[in-house]
């Protein structure tokens, strides 16, 4: 687990996101996905607080494992990804632009989000063990 730091917080906020194409259109193949990944790198250049850990796809949706700070909402990040990639995909691949009516975005309005973190059993044990175990920093021998 990698802990990240901002000026006033320390965090580990990883998410699994699934974003589907509008009307579940099957637009992704290896080439389009490769271009999509380039667009994600462009997103990171403008929004360096977004870190894409793992990215994959099926023909009509993408899976993202990413890290974002707690100072920005998941919905905001999804919006950033959708806005920036939709426009670029339509410009680069004319068939995508023809697939959708004018003014219709590539992505559906919704998304799936789930936190990715430490197993709940590990957290529960950590909380319950507070005050019980000593790491050695407070052991003193008095004679």
C-alpha angles and dihedrals in degrees: 000000000000117000116208129202137217126178093275107017145047115211151168107197112160123166138191110218129186117194120186129204118250110274086003089275112183100234103137124098129149095278096047091045091052089054090046090056089052088054090052088055088052090051089053091051089060096034106034093174089072113085119188109208102174130003128184139153150206123206094275107024145030133225120214129187105193143159124225131170120255089244092077129053124243089234091056091052092048088052091051091051095046096046096048099042098041094058094045095046091052092049095047098041114042093191089064090053089050092048091065131049116253111283094018115124125231093235130066117243096248135061141185119242130182131169118244112207148118117328110269090235090059091051092047091051091047092052094045092048094055110125093010104082124053120207091204099260094109101037112117127169115221119197 
